């Protein structure tokens, strides 16, 4: 369960042994050793207590997904950003995926988001990773190229995209990125990953979800109308993401987590559906990805990727549950998981291996610690 007590596997020694072998095999590729001791604490939450991290008895299956803070300064890590993420690490989160971190200097996603496009950003990242590691959590930046979703800062050149297709609000259609430009961008992803590795980060998340940014746009038939090797069927649309993964792995080596965020369903006519996502997930596993972060929807269809207050909790868990049946690497779910009992249910019922909890950790930095201690009544309630 969430934090303590008996595991469901304790009732069956054979199942428990198989579970341990399965976890050891999967998470060795994540640079993670599994501690199979059954911790006994005051809380009733057992399933999330199964630690995924080395030598961190209090760590759990609650990870923090990317949430833009707008606290960076022209892409550089600030003291406010360090304090923000350190507070969540201190509060008990097992692993943090940071907000959008751009890999090249031309296109800015949001003026206050982070970057790692050259070596001058490394010292700030060293400070951030050290602050998070101090409290036993792991940290992955979310690497991203905004492409046709870039912020229209004066002086920005015409935005790029898979095709002449952009969001409905754009004043000008983006231009298709050339194959030569794609080769440069692939190298930029790899170089960015190497910089964060030098800064002490544990890995990266590659954002290919929500028909959002360059990789998400290439994967989605809503935006990718190309007729070359990077378009057409699902294999062509996936080609760029696979080449980015290969570049990151080549440069950063095996002892480096590669997590990929995808939409399990874009919830849009003509977009990716669950069958597509299952196939994509299998290909990502074959490519050496260590973990899948399964979201849903698109950023253009508002409320589909980031569900609004009052809507269904655990909004994308049906997608993660189905994808989990078809891969052997860890699968995370996300979307309005705002209370401990819900995270516990999702894990106990095998809907996911990990719960990405964003808005609740944003509202209450001590969310995990308070749940672990059995003090749910002291958690500041998230109404989002």
KELUMBA-745025 format. One record per residue (C-alpha): residue in three letters; residue number from 1; x, y, z. Coordinates in Angstrom, 3 decimals, m for minus. Layout:
# KELUMBA-745025
@resn=ALA; resi=NUM; xx=X; yy=Y; zz=Z
...
***
This chain:
# KELUMBA-745025
@resn=UNK; resi=1; xx=0.000; yy=0.000; zz=0.000
@resn=UNK; resi=2; xx=0.818; yy=3.677; zz=0.219
@resn=UNK; resi=3; xx=3.369; yy=3.778; zz=3.010
@resn=UNK; resi=4; xx=3.367; yy=0.855; zz=5.411
@resn=UNK; resi=5; xx=1.983; yy=m2.378; zz=6.764
@resn=UNK; resi=6; xx=1.731; yy=m5.676; zz=4.918
@resn=UNK; resi=7; xx=2.000; yy=m5.910; zz=1.183
@resn=UNK; resi=8; xx=m0.686; yy=m7.830; zz=m0.682
@resn=UNK; resi=9; xx=2.141; yy=m10.105; zz=m1.841
@resn=UNK; resi=10; xx=3.010; yy=m11.077; zz=1.750
@resn=UNK; resi=11; xx=0.056; yy=m13.463; zz=1.763
@resn=UNK; resi=12; xx=1.570; yy=m15.527; zz=m1.019
@resn=UNK; resi=13; xx=5.306; yy=m16.199; zz=m0.781
@resn=UNK; resi=14; xx=5.597; yy=m17.380; zz=m4.378
@resn=UNK; resi=15; xx=3.831; yy=m14.316; zz=m5.766
@resn=UNK; resi=16; xx=5.930; yy=m12.078; zz=m3.548
@resn=UNK; resi=17; xx=9.162; yy=m13.676; zz=m4.763
@resn=UNK; resi=18; xx=8.100; yy=m13.337; zz=m8.378
@resn=UNK; resi=19; xx=7.146; yy=m9.737; zz=m7.728
@resn=UNK; resi=20; xx=10.594; yy=m9.018; zz=m6.268
@resn=UNK; resi=21; xx=12.344; yy=m10.610; zz=m9.253
@resn=UNK; resi=22; xx=10.137; yy=m8.627; zz=m11.647
@resn=UNK; resi=23; xx=10.860; yy=m5.377; zz=m9.866
@resn=UNK; resi=24; xx=14.590; yy=m6.071; zz=m9.643
@resn=UNK; resi=25; xx=14.762; yy=m6.791; zz=m13.377
@resn=UNK; resi=26; xx=12.808; yy=m3.701; zz=m14.367
@resn=UNK; resi=27; xx=14.338; yy=m1.157; zz=m12.064
@resn=UNK; resi=28; xx=17.980; yy=m2.154; zz=m12.505
@resn=UNK; resi=29; xx=17.634; yy=m0.437; zz=m15.876
@resn=UNK; resi=30; xx=16.397; yy=2.605; zz=m13.979
@resn=UNK; resi=31; xx=19.536; yy=2.683; zz=m11.804
@resn=UNK; resi=32; xx=17.220; yy=1.641; zz=m8.975
@resn=UNK; resi=33; xx=17.501; yy=m1.145; zz=m6.447
@resn=UNK; resi=34; xx=14.337; yy=m2.380; zz=m4.844
@resn=UNK; resi=35; xx=14.115; yy=m2.602; zz=m1.096
@resn=UNK; resi=36; xx=11.691; yy=m5.457; zz=m0.392
@resn=UNK; resi=37; xx=11.444; yy=m4.987; zz=3.352
@resn=UNK; resi=38; xx=7.843; yy=m4.519; zz=4.485
@resn=UNK; resi=39; xx=7.913; yy=m1.279; zz=6.435
@resn=UNK; resi=40; xx=5.660; yy=m0.972; zz=9.445
@resn=UNK; resi=41; xx=4.434; yy=2.555; zz=10.028
@resn=UNK; resi=42; xx=1.376; yy=4.268; zz=11.451
@resn=UNK; resi=43; xx=m0.322; yy=4.902; zz=8.109
@resn=UNK; resi=44; xx=m2.712; yy=2.499; zz=6.415
@resn=UNK; resi=45; xx=m1.267; yy=3.093; zz=2.957
@resn=UNK; resi=46; xx=0.811; yy=0.094; zz=1.881
@resn=UNK; resi=47; xx=0.898; yy=0.004; zz=m1.911
@resn=UNK; resi=48; xx=2.573; yy=3.374; zz=m2.385
@resn=UNK; resi=49; xx=5.092; yy=2.513; zz=0.350
@resn=UNK; resi=50; xx=6.872; yy=m0.005; zz=m1.859
@resn=UNK; resi=51; xx=9.964; yy=2.066; zz=m2.477
@resn=UNK; resi=52; xx=11.260; yy=2.474; zz=m6.018
@resn=UNK; resi=53; xx=14.392; yy=4.266; zz=m4.930
@resn=UNK; resi=54; xx=17.670; yy=3.047; zz=m3.398
@resn=UNK; resi=55; xx=18.246; yy=3.294; zz=0.341
@resn=UNK; resi=56; xx=15.264; yy=5.586; zz=0.896
@resn=UNK; resi=57; xx=12.998; yy=3.722; zz=3.290
@resn=UNK; resi=58; xx=10.534; yy=6.583; zz=3.489
@resn=UNK; resi=59; xx=10.205; yy=7.034; zz=m0.266
@resn=UNK; resi=60; xx=7.208; yy=5.868; zz=m2.188
@resn=UNK; resi=61; xx=5.312; yy=5.660; zz=m5.426
@resn=UNK; resi=62; xx=4.181; yy=9.281; zz=m5.343
@resn=UNK; resi=63; xx=6.058; yy=11.243; zz=m8.007
@resn=UNK; resi=64; xx=5.546; yy=14.897; zz=m8.867
@resn=UNK; resi=65; xx=4.711; yy=15.633; zz=m12.519
@resn=UNK; resi=66; xx=5.774; yy=18.779; zz=m14.396
@resn=UNK; resi=67; xx=3.935; yy=21.933; zz=m13.375
@resn=UNK; resi=68; xx=5.032; yy=25.289; zz=m14.783
@resn=UNK; resi=69; xx=5.894; yy=27.774; zz=m12.043
@resn=UNK; resi=70; xx=7.192; yy=30.697; zz=m14.137
@resn=UNK; resi=71; xx=9.916; yy=31.109; zz=m11.495
@resn=UNK; resi=72; xx=12.945; yy=30.822; zz=m13.787
@resn=UNK; resi=73; xx=14.849; yy=33.906; zz=m14.931
@resn=UNK; resi=74; xx=15.400; yy=33.815; zz=m18.701
@resn=UNK; resi=75; xx=15.684; yy=30.052; zz=m18.427
@resn=UNK; resi=76; xx=18.052; yy=30.047; zz=m15.460
@resn=UNK; resi=77; xx=17.308; yy=28.291; zz=m12.183
@resn=UNK; resi=78; xx=16.507; yy=30.777; zz=m9.413
@resn=UNK; resi=79; xx=16.563; yy=30.490; zz=m5.626
@resn=UNK; resi=80; xx=12.752; yy=30.506; zz=m5.703
@resn=UNK; resi=81; xx=12.755; yy=27.455; zz=m7.999
@resn=UNK; resi=82; xx=15.225; yy=25.630; zz=m5.766
@resn=UNK; resi=83; xx=13.073; yy=26.348; zz=m2.706
@resn=UNK; resi=84; xx=9.921; yy=25.224; zz=m4.528
@resn=UNK; resi=85; xx=11.268; yy=21.819; zz=m5.535
@resn=UNK; resi=86; xx=13.253; yy=21.267; zz=m2.328
@resn=UNK; resi=87; xx=10.070; yy=21.772; zz=m0.302
@resn=UNK; resi=88; xx=8.333; yy=18.958; zz=m2.189
@resn=UNK; resi=89; xx=11.362; yy=16.696; zz=m1.840
@resn=UNK; resi=90; xx=11.454; yy=17.423; zz=1.891
@resn=UNK; resi=91; xx=7.711; yy=16.733; zz=1.965
@resn=UNK; resi=92; xx=8.266; yy=13.129; zz=0.926
@resn=UNK; resi=93; xx=7.840; yy=12.985; zz=m2.858
@resn=UNK; resi=94; xx=9.813; yy=10.075; zz=m4.297
@resn=UNK; resi=95; xx=10.783; yy=11.648; zz=m7.608
@resn=UNK; resi=96; xx=10.246; yy=15.046; zz=m9.205
@resn=UNK; resi=97; xx=9.794; yy=15.717; zz=m12.902
@resn=UNK; resi=98; xx=10.448; yy=19.413; zz=m13.347
@resn=UNK; resi=99; xx=8.496; yy=21.792; zz=m15.497
@resn=UNK; resi=100; xx=9.297; yy=22.269; zz=m19.185
@resn=UNK; resi=101; xx=13.034; yy=22.602; zz=m19.832
@resn=UNK; resi=102; xx=13.881; yy=23.745; zz=m23.339
@resn=UNK; resi=103; xx=16.795; yy=22.236; zz=m25.248
@resn=UNK; resi=104; xx=17.589; yy=25.075; zz=m27.658
@resn=UNK; resi=105; xx=17.634; yy=28.895; zz=m27.415
@resn=UNK; resi=106; xx=15.487; yy=30.091; zz=m30.328
@resn=UNK; resi=107; xx=11.991; yy=29.128; zz=m29.231
@resn=UNK; resi=108; xx=10.740; yy=29.941; zz=m25.731
@resn=UNK; resi=109; xx=7.774; yy=28.046; zz=m24.313
@resn=UNK; resi=110; xx=6.949; yy=30.419; zz=m21.440
@resn=UNK; resi=111; xx=9.191; yy=33.325; zz=m20.410
@resn=UNK; resi=112; xx=9.542; yy=31.934; zz=m16.881
@resn=UNK; resi=113; xx=10.267; yy=28.309; zz=m17.763
@resn=UNK; resi=114; xx=13.668; yy=26.651; zz=m17.501
@resn=UNK; resi=115; xx=16.289; yy=25.885; zz=m20.124
@resn=UNK; resi=116; xx=19.406; yy=23.755; zz=m20.425
@resn=UNK; resi=117; xx=20.405; yy=24.818; zz=m23.941
@resn=UNK; resi=118; xx=24.048; yy=25.585; zz=m23.117
@resn=UNK; resi=119; xx=26.632; yy=25.036; zz=m20.372
@resn=UNK; resi=120; xx=25.895; yy=28.338; zz=m18.639
@resn=UNK; resi=121; xx=22.761; yy=26.751; zz=m17.180
@resn=UNK; resi=122; xx=24.629; yy=23.882; zz=m15.483
@resn=UNK; resi=123; xx=25.532; yy=25.670; zz=m12.189
@resn=UNK; resi=124; xx=21.884; yy=26.443; zz=m11.471
@resn=UNK; resi=125; xx=20.937; yy=22.860; zz=m12.174
@resn=UNK; resi=126; xx=23.696; yy=21.645; zz=m9.869
@resn=UNK; resi=127; xx=22.189; yy=23.717; zz=m7.082
@resn=UNK; resi=128; xx=18.697; yy=22.401; zz=m7.818
@resn=UNK; resi=129; xx=19.650; yy=18.719; zz=m7.993
@resn=UNK; resi=130; xx=21.682; yy=18.990; zz=m4.792
@resn=UNK; resi=131; xx=18.735; yy=20.551; zz=m2.949
@resn=UNK; resi=132; xx=16.367; yy=17.777; zz=m4.066
@resn=UNK; resi=133; xx=18.868; yy=14.976; zz=m3.377
@resn=UNK; resi=134; xx=19.474; yy=16.377; zz=0.107
@resn=UNK; resi=135; xx=16.033; yy=15.098; zz=1.080
@resn=UNK; resi=136; xx=16.339; yy=11.737; zz=m0.692
@resn=UNK; resi=137; xx=14.218; yy=12.403; zz=m3.773
@resn=UNK; resi=138; xx=15.246; yy=11.961; zz=m7.400
@resn=UNK; resi=139; xx=14.878; yy=14.603; zz=m10.106
@resn=UNK; resi=140; xx=14.319; yy=14.524; zz=m13.869
@resn=UNK; resi=141; xx=13.961; yy=17.636; zz=m16.035
@resn=UNK; resi=142; xx=11.250; yy=17.445; zz=m18.670
@resn=UNK; resi=143; xx=13.103; yy=18.049; zz=m21.940
@resn=UNK; resi=144; xx=10.982; yy=19.876; zz=m24.495
@resn=UNK; resi=145; xx=11.065; yy=21.703; zz=m27.808
@resn=UNK; resi=146; xx=8.016; yy=23.990; zz=m27.984
@resn=UNK; resi=147; xx=7.966; yy=24.324; zz=m31.809
@resn=UNK; resi=148; xx=4.542; yy=25.664; zz=m32.840
@resn=UNK; resi=149; xx=3.579; yy=26.117; zz=m29.160
@resn=UNK; resi=150; xx=6.391; yy=28.638; zz=m28.541
@resn=UNK; resi=151; xx=5.650; yy=31.987; zz=m26.909
@resn=UNK; resi=152; xx=5.582; yy=34.747; zz=m29.568
@resn=UNK; resi=153; xx=8.334; yy=36.884; zz=m28.070
@resn=UNK; resi=154; xx=9.206; yy=39.778; zz=m30.421
@resn=UNK; resi=155; xx=12.035; yy=38.733; zz=m32.693
@resn=UNK; resi=156; xx=11.139; yy=35.045; zz=m32.656
@resn=UNK; resi=157; xx=11.355; yy=33.602; zz=m36.180
@resn=UNK; resi=158; xx=8.427; yy=31.835; zz=m37.797
@resn=UNK; resi=159; xx=7.449; yy=28.891; zz=m35.656
@resn=UNK; resi=160; xx=8.231; yy=25.364; zz=m36.822
@resn=UNK; resi=161; xx=5.974; yy=22.318; zz=m36.820
@resn=UNK; resi=162; xx=5.671; yy=18.912; zz=m38.468
@resn=UNK; resi=163; xx=3.476; yy=20.465; zz=m41.185
@resn=UNK; resi=164; xx=1.663; yy=23.687; zz=m42.098
@resn=UNK; resi=165; xx=m0.668; yy=23.020; zz=m39.164
@resn=UNK; resi=166; xx=m0.716; yy=24.967; zz=m35.930
@resn=UNK; resi=167; xx=m3.069; yy=25.785; zz=m33.056
@resn=UNK; resi=168; xx=m6.304; yy=27.615; zz=m33.811
@resn=UNK; resi=169; xx=m5.150; yy=30.788; zz=m32.079
@resn=UNK; resi=170; xx=m1.958; yy=31.232; zz=m34.141
@resn=UNK; resi=171; xx=m1.781; yy=34.409; zz=m36.224
@resn=UNK; resi=172; xx=0.400; yy=32.665; zz=m38.791
@resn=UNK; resi=173; xx=0.671; yy=29.027; zz=m39.812
@resn=UNK; resi=174; xx=3.971; yy=27.426; zz=m38.767
@resn=UNK; resi=175; xx=6.379; yy=26.152; zz=m41.388
@resn=UNK; resi=176; xx=7.352; yy=22.483; zz=m41.691
@resn=UNK; resi=177; xx=10.714; yy=21.799; zz=m40.064
@resn=UNK; resi=178; xx=13.277; yy=20.388; zz=m42.484
@resn=UNK; resi=179; xx=14.976; yy=17.015; zz=m42.124
@resn=UNK; resi=180; xx=18.310; yy=18.821; zz=m41.741
@resn=UNK; resi=181; xx=16.904; yy=20.887; zz=m38.896
@resn=UNK; resi=182; xx=15.571; yy=17.738; zz=m37.233
@resn=UNK; resi=183; xx=19.075; yy=16.267; zz=m37.112
@resn=UNK; resi=184; xx=20.285; yy=19.364; zz=m35.262
@resn=UNK; resi=185; xx=17.359; yy=19.190; zz=m32.838
@resn=UNK; resi=186; xx=18.028; yy=15.512; zz=m32.116
@resn=UNK; resi=187; xx=21.602; yy=16.411; zz=m31.163
@resn=UNK; resi=188; xx=20.312; yy=19.272; zz=m29.013
@resn=UNK; resi=189; xx=18.162; yy=16.864; zz=m27.003
@resn=UNK; resi=190; xx=21.176; yy=14.623; zz=m26.423
@resn=UNK; resi=191; xx=23.433; yy=17.528; zz=m25.443
@resn=UNK; resi=192; xx=20.791; yy=18.888; zz=m23.060
@resn=UNK; resi=193; xx=20.474; yy=15.483; zz=m21.384
@resn=UNK; resi=194; xx=24.247; yy=15.303; zz=m20.958
@resn=UNK; resi=195; xx=24.294; yy=18.730; zz=m19.292
@resn=UNK; resi=196; xx=21.697; yy=17.727; zz=m16.710
@resn=UNK; resi=197; xx=23.581; yy=14.490; zz=m16.102
@resn=UNK; resi=198; xx=26.722; yy=16.534; zz=m15.421
@resn=UNK; resi=199; xx=24.641; yy=18.661; zz=m13.051
@resn=UNK; resi=200; xx=23.676; yy=15.567; zz=m11.070
@resn=UNK; resi=201; xx=20.162; yy=14.852; zz=m12.337
@resn=UNK; resi=202; xx=19.026; yy=11.230; zz=m12.310
@resn=UNK; resi=203; xx=17.629; yy=11.192; zz=m15.833
@resn=UNK; resi=204; xx=15.192; yy=13.024; zz=m18.094
@resn=UNK; resi=205; xx=11.568; yy=12.950; zz=m19.099
@resn=UNK; resi=206; xx=11.008; yy=13.383; zz=m22.830
@resn=UNK; resi=207; xx=7.706; yy=15.136; zz=m23.505
@resn=UNK; resi=208; xx=5.845; yy=13.535; zz=m26.413
@resn=UNK; resi=209; xx=2.284; yy=13.900; zz=m25.095
@resn=UNK; resi=210; xx=m0.749; yy=16.098; zz=m25.705
@resn=UNK; resi=211; xx=m0.010; yy=16.832; zz=m29.415
@resn=UNK; resi=212; xx=2.166; yy=19.423; zz=m27.717
@resn=UNK; resi=213; xx=5.480; yy=20.809; zz=m28.867
@resn=UNK; resi=214; xx=7.664; yy=19.222; zz=m31.500
@resn=UNK; resi=215; xx=7.659; yy=15.553; zz=m30.421
@resn=UNK; resi=216; xx=4.001; yy=15.500; zz=m29.424
@resn=UNK; resi=217; xx=3.105; yy=17.174; zz=m32.698
@resn=UNK; resi=218; xx=5.098; yy=14.707; zz=m34.781
@resn=UNK; resi=219; xx=3.441; yy=11.784; zz=m33.031
@resn=UNK; resi=220; xx=m0.095; yy=13.097; zz=m33.513
@resn=UNK; resi=221; xx=m1.968; yy=12.714; zz=m36.825
@resn=UNK; resi=222; xx=m3.730; yy=15.969; zz=m35.916
@resn=UNK; resi=223; xx=m0.560; yy=17.932; zz=m36.691
@resn=UNK; resi=224; xx=1.696; yy=15.609; zz=m38.655
@resn=UNK; resi=225; xx=0.656; yy=15.630; zz=m42.323
@resn=UNK; resi=226; xx=4.136; yy=14.910; zz=m43.687
@resn=UNK; resi=227; xx=4.761; yy=12.509; zz=m46.531
@resn=UNK; resi=228; xx=8.458; yy=11.850; zz=m45.860
@resn=UNK; resi=229; xx=10.079; yy=9.344; zz=m43.483
@resn=UNK; resi=230; xx=8.891; yy=11.371; zz=m40.465
@resn=UNK; resi=231; xx=5.207; yy=11.270; zz=m41.386
@resn=UNK; resi=232; xx=2.529; yy=8.978; zz=m42.722
@resn=UNK; resi=233; xx=1.785; yy=5.944; zz=m40.581
@resn=UNK; resi=234; xx=2.409; yy=5.600; zz=m36.873
@resn=UNK; resi=235; xx=5.951; yy=4.336; zz=m37.368
@resn=UNK; resi=236; xx=6.876; yy=7.399; zz=m39.376
@resn=UNK; resi=237; xx=5.280; yy=9.721; zz=m36.835
@resn=UNK; resi=238; xx=7.124; yy=7.975; zz=m33.992
@resn=UNK; resi=239; xx=10.490; yy=8.059; zz=m35.776
@resn=UNK; resi=240; xx=11.633; yy=11.439; zz=m34.366
@resn=UNK; resi=241; xx=10.907; yy=10.485; zz=m30.763
@resn=UNK; resi=242; xx=12.766; yy=7.183; zz=m31.153
@resn=UNK; resi=243; xx=15.772; yy=8.989; zz=m32.625
@resn=UNK; resi=244; xx=15.792; yy=11.434; zz=m29.712
@resn=UNK; resi=245; xx=15.709; yy=8.523; zz=m27.252
@resn=UNK; resi=246; xx=18.567; yy=6.795; zz=m29.073
@resn=UNK; resi=247; xx=20.648; yy=9.978; zz=m28.979
@resn=UNK; resi=248; xx=20.074; yy=10.505; zz=m25.261
@resn=UNK; resi=249; xx=20.948; yy=6.899; zz=m24.476
@resn=UNK; resi=250; xx=24.078; yy=6.998; zz=m26.657
@resn=UNK; resi=251; xx=25.370; yy=10.141; zz=m24.950
@resn=UNK; resi=252; xx=24.261; yy=9.509; zz=m21.368
@resn=UNK; resi=253; xx=24.682; yy=5.754; zz=m21.062
@resn=UNK; resi=254; xx=22.673; yy=3.041; zz=m19.363
@resn=UNK; resi=255; xx=22.720; yy=4.362; zz=m15.792
@resn=UNK; resi=256; xx=20.438; yy=7.243; zz=m16.677
@resn=UNK; resi=257; xx=16.647; yy=7.218; zz=m16.449
@resn=UNK; resi=258; xx=14.723; yy=7.924; zz=m19.632
@resn=UNK; resi=259; xx=11.032; yy=8.522; zz=m18.981
@resn=UNK; resi=260; xx=8.681; yy=9.373; zz=m21.853
@resn=UNK; resi=261; xx=5.381; yy=11.160; zz=m21.407
@resn=UNK; resi=262; xx=2.666; yy=10.164; zz=m23.869
@resn=UNK; resi=263; xx=m1.061; yy=10.577; zz=m24.304
@resn=UNK; resi=264; xx=m2.812; yy=7.250; zz=m23.899
@resn=UNK; resi=265; xx=m5.656; yy=8.751; zz=m25.928
@resn=UNK; resi=266; xx=m5.937; yy=12.253; zz=m27.380
@resn=UNK; resi=267; xx=m9.729; yy=12.188; zz=m26.896
@resn=UNK; resi=268; xx=m10.092; yy=13.878; zz=m30.292
@resn=UNK; resi=269; xx=m11.542; yy=12.743; zz=m33.592
@resn=UNK; resi=270; xx=m8.637; yy=12.001; zz=m35.889
@resn=UNK; resi=271; xx=m6.132; yy=11.971; zz=m33.028
@resn=UNK; resi=272; xx=m4.240; yy=9.179; zz=m31.319
@resn=UNK; resi=273; xx=m6.384; yy=6.580; zz=m29.588
@resn=UNK; resi=274; xx=m5.660; yy=3.902; zz=m27.004
@resn=UNK; resi=275; xx=m4.765; yy=1.275; zz=m29.598
@resn=UNK; resi=276; xx=m2.178; yy=3.651; zz=m31.037
@resn=UNK; resi=277; xx=m0.790; yy=4.363; zz=m27.580
@resn=UNK; resi=278; xx=m0.404; yy=0.663; zz=m26.756
@resn=UNK; resi=279; xx=1.627; yy=0.183; zz=m29.917
@resn=UNK; resi=280; xx=3.708; yy=3.304; zz=m29.189
@resn=UNK; resi=281; xx=4.353; yy=2.093; zz=m25.643
@resn=UNK; resi=282; xx=5.663; yy=m1.240; zz=m26.898
@resn=UNK; resi=283; xx=8.022; yy=0.504; zz=m29.310
@resn=UNK; resi=284; xx=9.264; yy=2.823; zz=m26.577
@resn=UNK; resi=285; xx=10.023; yy=m0.152; zz=m24.344
@resn=UNK; resi=286; xx=11.929; yy=m1.820; zz=m27.184
@resn=UNK; resi=287; xx=13.894; yy=1.412; zz=m27.621
@resn=UNK; resi=288; xx=15.151; yy=1.179; zz=m24.043
@resn=UNK; resi=289; xx=12.830; yy=3.605; zz=m22.280
@resn=UNK; resi=290; xx=12.780; yy=2.992; zz=m18.528
@resn=UNK; resi=291; xx=9.378; yy=4.389; zz=m17.588
@resn=UNK; resi=292; xx=6.159; yy=5.605; zz=m19.222
@resn=UNK; resi=293; xx=4.242; yy=8.608; zz=m17.952
@resn=UNK; resi=294; xx=0.735; yy=8.093; zz=m19.354
@resn=UNK; resi=295; xx=m1.393; yy=11.200; zz=m19.601
@resn=UNK; resi=296; xx=m4.190; yy=11.925; zz=m22.075
@resn=UNK; resi=297; xx=m5.813; yy=14.548; zz=m24.242
@resn=UNK; resi=298; xx=m4.227; yy=17.516; zz=m25.981
@resn=UNK; resi=299; xx=m3.346; yy=21.003; zz=m24.836
@resn=UNK; resi=300; xx=m5.571; yy=22.532; zz=m27.522
@resn=UNK; resi=301; xx=m8.706; yy=20.665; zz=m26.441
@resn=UNK; resi=302; xx=m8.927; yy=22.401; zz=m23.101
@resn=UNK; resi=303; xx=m9.653; yy=20.237; zz=m20.090
@resn=UNK; resi=304; xx=m8.715; yy=17.021; zz=m21.844
@resn=UNK; resi=305; xx=m5.074; yy=16.883; zz=m20.724
@resn=UNK; resi=306; xx=m5.402; yy=18.929; zz=m17.527
@resn=UNK; resi=307; xx=m8.853; yy=18.115; zz=m16.124
@resn=UNK; resi=308; xx=m10.716; yy=20.957; zz=m14.478
@resn=UNK; resi=309; xx=m11.818; yy=21.103; zz=m10.824
@resn=UNK; resi=310; xx=m14.913; yy=19.047; zz=m10.208
@resn=UNK; resi=311; xx=m14.247; yy=16.606; zz=m13.030
@resn=UNK; resi=312; xx=m13.368; yy=12.934; zz=m12.749
@resn=UNK; resi=313; xx=m10.515; yy=12.120; zz=m10.374
@resn=UNK; resi=314; xx=m7.766; yy=9.815; zz=m11.612
@resn=UNK; resi=315; xx=m8.785; yy=11.046; zz=m15.027
@resn=UNK; resi=316; xx=m6.320; yy=9.083; zz=m17.175
@resn=UNK; resi=317; xx=m6.076; yy=5.931; zz=m15.046
@resn=UNK; resi=318; xx=m8.071; yy=3.765; zz=m17.477
@resn=UNK; resi=319; xx=m5.386; yy=4.480; zz=m20.088
@resn=UNK; resi=320; xx=m2.466; yy=3.622; zz=m17.819
@resn=UNK; resi=321; xx=m4.257; yy=0.453; zz=m16.673
@resn=UNK; resi=322; xx=m4.617; yy=m0.840; zz=m20.218
@resn=UNK; resi=323; xx=m1.120; yy=0.145; zz=m21.331
@resn=UNK; resi=324; xx=0.340; yy=m1.497; zz=m18.212
@resn=UNK; resi=325; xx=m0.976; yy=m4.847; zz=m19.468
@resn=UNK; resi=326; xx=1.215; yy=m4.651; zz=m22.568
@resn=UNK; resi=327; xx=4.619; yy=m3.534; zz=m21.251
@resn=UNK; resi=328; xx=6.977; yy=m4.654; zz=m18.494
@resn=UNK; resi=329; xx=8.444; yy=m1.255; zz=m17.615
@resn=UNK; resi=330; xx=6.867; yy=0.933; zz=m14.908
@resn=UNK; resi=331; xx=3.794; yy=2.925; zz=m15.926
@resn=UNK; resi=332; xx=2.752; yy=6.135; zz=m14.176
@resn=UNK; resi=333; xx=m0.724; yy=7.630; zz=m14.174
@resn=UNK; resi=334; xx=m1.650; yy=11.286; zz=m13.687
@resn=UNK; resi=335; xx=m4.687; yy=13.561; zz=m13.504
@resn=UNK; resi=336; xx=m6.580; yy=14.878; zz=m10.468
@resn=UNK; resi=337; xx=m5.122; yy=12.430; zz=m7.955
@resn=UNK; resi=338; xx=m5.680; yy=14.781; zz=m5.065
@resn=UNK; resi=339; xx=m6.230; yy=12.525; zz=m2.051
@resn=UNK; resi=340; xx=m4.178; yy=9.673; zz=m0.548
@resn=UNK; resi=341; xx=m6.989; yy=7.129; zz=m0.658
@resn=UNK; resi=342; xx=m7.337; yy=7.562; zz=m4.419
@resn=UNK; resi=343; xx=m3.626; yy=6.995; zz=m5.054
@resn=UNK; resi=344; xx=m3.836; yy=3.915; zz=m2.861
@resn=UNK; resi=345; xx=m6.814; yy=2.561; zz=m4.798
@resn=UNK; resi=346; xx=m5.159; yy=3.112; zz=m8.173
@resn=UNK; resi=347; xx=m2.062; yy=1.199; zz=m7.129
@resn=UNK; resi=348; xx=m3.871; yy=m1.516; zz=m5.201
@resn=UNK; resi=349; xx=m6.148; yy=m2.135; zz=m8.174
@resn=UNK; resi=350; xx=m3.167; yy=m2.326; zz=m10.538
@resn=UNK; resi=351; xx=m4.118; yy=0.760; zz=m12.543
@resn=UNK; resi=352; xx=m0.495; yy=1.957; zz=m12.492
@resn=UNK; resi=353; xx=2.883; yy=1.407; zz=m10.843
@resn=UNK; resi=354; xx=3.285; yy=5.091; zz=m9.937
@resn=UNK; resi=355; xx=0.959; yy=7.993; zz=m9.186
@resn=UNK; resi=356; xx=2.034; yy=11.376; zz=m10.500
@resn=UNK; resi=357; xx=0.459; yy=13.836; zz=m8.069
@resn=UNK; resi=358; xx=0.804; yy=17.457; zz=m9.118
@resn=UNK; resi=359; xx=m1.807; yy=19.873; zz=m7.862
@resn=UNK; resi=360; xx=m2.099; yy=18.224; zz=m4.434
@resn=UNK; resi=361; xx=1.673; yy=18.526; zz=m3.888
@resn=UNK; resi=362; xx=1.533; yy=22.076; zz=m5.176
@resn=UNK; resi=363; xx=m1.162; yy=22.866; zz=m2.612
@resn=UNK; resi=364; xx=0.456; yy=20.901; zz=0.244
@resn=UNK; resi=365; xx=4.238; yy=20.384; zz=0.111
@resn=UNK; resi=366; xx=3.969; yy=17.941; zz=3.048
@resn=UNK; resi=367; xx=1.305; yy=15.824; zz=1.338
@resn=UNK; resi=368; xx=3.361; yy=12.618; zz=1.394
@resn=UNK; resi=369; xx=4.778; yy=13.020; zz=4.880
@resn=UNK; resi=370; xx=1.390; yy=13.741; zz=6.404
@resn=UNK; resi=371; xx=m0.236; yy=10.803; zz=4.643
@resn=UNK; resi=372; xx=2.646; yy=8.562; zz=5.692
@resn=UNK; resi=373; xx=2.237; yy=9.609; zz=9.307
@resn=UNK; resi=374; xx=m1.496; yy=8.906; zz=9.195
@resn=UNK; resi=375; xx=m2.408; yy=12.595; zz=9.467
@resn=UNK; resi=376; xx=m4.611; yy=12.955; zz=6.422
@resn=UNK; resi=377; xx=m6.802; yy=15.399; zz=8.318
@resn=UNK; resi=378; xx=m3.862; yy=17.815; zz=8.438
@resn=UNK; resi=379; xx=m3.326; yy=17.828; zz=4.673
@resn=UNK; resi=380; xx=m4.311; yy=21.155; zz=3.144
@resn=UNK; resi=381; xx=m7.126; yy=20.082; zz=0.791
@resn=UNK; resi=382; xx=m6.647; yy=20.688; zz=m2.920
@resn=UNK; resi=383; xx=m9.834; yy=21.919; zz=m4.571
@resn=UNK; resi=384; xx=m8.343; yy=21.808; zz=m8.069
***
